[in-house]
Amino acid sequence: MNKWIVGNWKMNGMMSSCRDLAAGLVTLEQEKPVRATVVVCPPYPYLGVVALRLMDSSLHLGGQDCSAHEAGAFTGQVSAKMLKDLSCGYVIVGHSERRAQLNENNDLIRQKAQQSLAASLTPIICVGENLEERETGKAIDVVLSQVQQAVPKGKCLIAYEPVWAIGTGKTPNASQIGEIHQMIARQNPGTPILYGGSVKSSNASEILAIPHVHGLLVGGASLDTAEFWKIAEAA
Ligand SMILES: O=C(CO)COP(=O)(O)O
């Protein structure tokens, strides 16, 4: 199966640094082409400027979130159709930061994923247990119920991101990642499953070699052009 390498820039950078990051990736892509599908997800205000840089490349653009509604009186929200209009092909939904900070639940996340599919975007639906759930042996059950409730029918990507591995430098071991990915693969046959949480160029190959890992969702390391490209080369 093709591999996906997705960079989630989160709320980082300003217009000039986002433009430079995108331009740097386009240069690297020309110098060192990769087999993987590479997607970058900049902050909303910089989607346009990044889209312009990516125009003549094979790099893809994604949003970091979208509204659960199609259009209307939803001040501050951005619709999946708008993202498509800005040339996005992908959108992250249900990131654990939004689940925790904004109380997003599986129903809302499924609605966002459905809006994305209706707008011809591929949703990247995030799931993952927190530290307490991992330590009390509930990881499998928590992730299973997130997948059952948040993933609609249709062409989606699922990203397994254990909350305790995000931005911490800690990663689960290969058997912990493999166990969760295998369970998701059984539940959603044919759906590509990405891993996210403290991915760097030094651990990318090892994680990509785990069965049922079809790509990586990268946070911090995606803000460094050379480092992110090394991760793409590992796929
Ligand atoms: O949240 C993440 C990607 O969505 C992972 O972030 P880090 O790679 O910084 O741990």
PDBQT file of the ligand as one rigid body, heavy atoms in Angstrom, charges set to zero:
ROOT
HETATM    1  O1  LIG A 301      -0.036  15.752  17.207  1.00  0.00    +0.000 OA
HETATM    2  C1  LIG A 301       0.744  15.316  16.388  1.00  0.00    +0.000 C 
HETATM    3  C2  LIG A 301       0.439  15.335  14.955  1.00  0.00    +0.000 C 
HETATM    4  O2  LIG A 301      -0.898  15.588  14.718  1.00  0.00    +0.000 OA
HETATM    5  C3  LIG A 301       2.056  14.765  16.821  1.00  0.00    +0.000 C 
HETATM    6  O3  LIG A 301       2.823  15.796  17.321  1.00  0.00    +0.000 OA
HETATM    7  P1  LIG A 301       4.407  15.551  17.620  1.00  0.00    +0.000 P 
HETATM    8  O4  LIG A 301       4.949  14.896  16.377  1.00  0.00    +0.000 OA
HETATM    9  O5  LIG A 301       4.950  16.918  17.861  1.00  0.00    +0.000 OA
HETATM   10  O6  LIG A 301       4.466  14.645  18.795  1.00  0.00    +0.000 OA
ENDROOT
TORSDOF 0
